[in-house]
Amino acid sequence: MKILVTGSNGLLGQQLVRLLSQQPGVAVVATSRGANKLATIYPEAPFVRLDVTDAVQVQQVLAQEQPTHLIHTAAMTNADECELSREACWQQNVTAVANLVAACAERQVHLTHLSTDFVFSGKVGPLDETAVPAPVNFYGESKLAAEQLVQASPGPWAIARTVLVYGNAHDYGRTNLVTWVRDSLHAGKAIKVVDDQWRTPTLIDDLAWGCWLIARQQAQGIYHLSGAEMMTPYAMALRVADFFQLDSTLIERVNSSTFSQPARRPLRTGFVIAKAQTELGYEPRSFEQGIALVAG
């Protein structure tokens, strides 16, 4: 197996390169639009510059590397940025996927595409793979359009949807809910956290493992990969404070209307992960175990 990973500088990309590099009989190729952030920590992993929005470059890199599998993690994922910069969002989230679908189908490369709970309306949850998408923001619209391109591919494909990912990354520059709460409280900073949104938070290690299970088994179709516990960000924040023995009185419980964000958020998503458990052997860690891994 030779697995090409797009977006290797990102949270999931980094975790995949680490995980796949440890698998016997697997060659991994890290690719990203920017300089390789993993050069100092995974120098043995081959790296190629790749802008997935450039169709010619996508064809050249796949012809040169000849992967058997491609895991596509590169995307514009900040919902507010997507709402305000729609053209850039469409380029990165849809045009890029069209390029990859064409190149992978031509070579019969197994494509695993990462998607999101934001393809759903947020009216009900948790959701299984048969739920009908109905996005409430432009980020969700772009990810749904990308899913439709993948599903129309004549080549082998899988879609891995996930929810509210957290974990550690090297030289990443962005926080996630667990690290943001920990770092804010550690600094004695008061924070506001919503208690009217429901999610099944996902440890990055578990998500990477789920993507590897899909690739290893040549699985096809849609899979929901997340944690198994449904909770609000506020409940998550309290558990983070408790784990690190930080001052939970700094956490203010609010609802979504407190924040004036350009992009609407679905209120209730979260995933039913039974299909991934049954077909792939996917078993996520508990939220407590996840926090402990973040703590190192």
N, C-alpha and C positions, 0 to 999 in steps of 0.2 A: 504494500500500500504506500502511496505517496499522496500526502494530504496538503493542499495549499490552503492557507488561512488568510483571508483578507482582514484588514483592520487589526493587524497584530500588535499595534501600540495600545489598543483599547483594553478595557477591563476584561472582557471575555477573550479577546485575541491573545492577550498575554497568558491567561490561564490555559488556553488551548495549546499554545506553543510549549509551555512547561509540561503539561500532561502528555501530549503526543510524543514529545522528545523522549519520554520514559518508556514508551511502548515498544517491545521487541518487534522487529520486522516492519516498522513504520518509519518512513522518511517524512519530515515535515518541512514545508517551505513557508516562511513568514513573509507577508507582504503588507505594505502600508504606503500611503501617499507621502508621509513624512519620513524623516530620518529614523533609523532603527533604534528604538529606546531599549531594546533587549540585548544590544550588542555586548554590554558589560556583564549581564547576568546569565545569558544563554548564548555565549559566543559560538557554540557548536551548531546552532540552528541557522541554516542558510537563509539569507534575506534578499528580497528583490523589491525594488521600488515599483509600486503599481497604483495608478490612479484609475479606479474602477469606472469612472465616468468617461474615460477615453476608450472607445471601442477598439481602436487599432492597437493600443497598448495591451488591452485585455487579451486580444487574439495572439499578440506576439509573446506575452508571458506564458500563456497556456501552451503554445506551440513549443516554446523553449523548455519549459519545466515538465511538461507531459504528466500532470498529476492524474491519479485514479479517482481522487475525491477532492472536492472543494467545499470549505465551510465559510460561508459569507457572513462575517460579523460587522463589516464596515457599514456605517450608516450615520445619518444626522438624527440624533435621538432626543435632543432637547425640544420638548413640545412647543415651548414659547418661541424659540428661535425658528422652528419650522413654520409657525403661524405668521411670523413677521417677515421671513425670507423664503417665500414659497417657491420661487424659482430654484434657489440653491437646494432646498429640501427635495424638490422633484428630481433634480439632477442626481443627487447623492442616493436617494432612496428608491427611485423608480428607473431612471435612465441607466444607472449602474447595473441594476438587476437585469434589465433587458440585455445589456452587453454580456453579462455573465451567463445568462440562460442560453443565449445564442452560441457562445463559445463552448460551453459545457455540453450542450446537446449535440453539437457537431462532432465532438470527440467522445461522446458517451461517458463523460465525467459525472460521477455521482455528486449532485449539488445539494448541500444542506443550507437552507436560507433561514436566518434568524428573524423572527417577527415578535409581536408584542400583544399584550392584553388590550392595548389602546385601539385595536381594530374593532372593539366592542363598545356598545352604547353605555354600559355601566348601570343598566336598569336592573339586571339580575346577576347573580353569581353565587358560588363559583360555577365556571363554565367548562363543558367538555368540548371535544373537537367538532361536534356536530352543531354547536351553537352558531347562529347566523350573525356575521359581522355587521356592525352599523356604527362606524366611527363618529365621534362628536367633535373632532378637531382635525386640522390639516395633517399633522403627523400621522394620525391613525389612517387618514385617507391615503396618504402616500404608501404606508406599509401594506394596506389592503390591496392597492393597485399592484404593488410588487408581488404579493402573494398570488394574485391572479395571473401574472406573467409566469411565475414559477409553475403553477398548476397547469398551464397550457403547454409546457415544455414537452417535446417528444422524447427527451432524455430522462434518465433516472433522477428523481428529486425527492426531497423531504423538506417540510417546513417545521421549524422548532419555535413555537411561541413561548414567551416567558413573561414574568411579572416582577417588577420592583427588585432589581438585582442589587446585591450588596457584596462587599468583599474588599480585599486589598489588591493594589497594583503598584508597579514600580514607576516612579516619575510620571504619574498620571495627570495630576493637576485638577482633577475633579473629585468631589466627594460623593458619597451615597448616604442614605439615611442613617445607617448604623455608624459610619465613621464621622458624619456631621454631628450627630447627637453626642457621641463620645467626646469629640474634640471641643465642641461648644461648651459642654458642661465642665470639662476639664479646665477650660479657660475661665470658668465662672460666668459664662454668658447666658442670659435668659433667652429662651427660644419659644416660638409658637409652632405647635404641631397639630395637624388636623385629626379629628376623631369621627368624621362622617364619610371617610373613604375606606373601602375594604379591599384588601389584597392578600395574596399568598406569597410573602417575600421569598426571594430565591437567592441562595448562597452561590456565588460565582463558581466555586469548586464543583457544586452539584450540576450547574448548567453546563459546564465544560464536559463533565463526565457524561451527561445525557447526549450531548452532541457527538462525543466519541462512540457511544453505544449505537447511535443512528448510523454513523459512518461504517463502523466495524461490521454491522449486520446488514449493510446495504438496504436499510429500512426505507420504505417509501410511504408518502402520505403526510398528514399533519399530526404533530405530537405536541402536547402541552407539557412543558417542563418548568416546574416551580417547586416551592416548598409545599408542604401539606397543610400548614396551619393558616387559617383565615384570621386576620387581625387588622386593626387600624394602625396608621402610622403613629398615633399617640400611644397606643398600647405597646407598639414596638419600642418607642422611645423610653417608656417606663422600664421595660425589661433591659434595655441597654444600660440605663442609669443604675439599675439594681445590680447587674452583672459587674460593672466597673466600680460599684460603690460610690457613685457620684450623686450630687444633690438634685433629686427629682423635683424639688419645689421650683427649680428654674424652668421647668417645662410647663408652658401654658397650653391648656386644652382649648382648641378653637375649631370652627367649622370652615368649610371651603370659601364661604363668602367673605372671610377675613382678608383674603388675598385677591388683589386685582391682577390676575394673570391673563395674558393675551389668549392662551389656549384653554378651553374648557377641559376639565378632567372627568373621565368616567367615574361615577361614585362607587360602584360596586362591581368588581371583576373577580379576580382570583380564579384558580384553575382546579378542575378535577383532573388528577394525574393517573387515573386507573389504567388508561390505555398504555401509557409509557411504562408503568410498573409491570403490567402483564406482558406486553410485547417486547419490551427492551430490557427488562430487569432493572429499571431505574428506581432508586430508593434514595430520596433526599434526606439530609440530616434535619434534626429538629432546629428550631430557631435558636435555642440555647447553645446547641453544639456549634451552630454557625457563628454566633457571637464569640464563642471561645476560640474558634479558628481565626477570626479577625484579630482577636487579642494577641494571637501568636503564642 
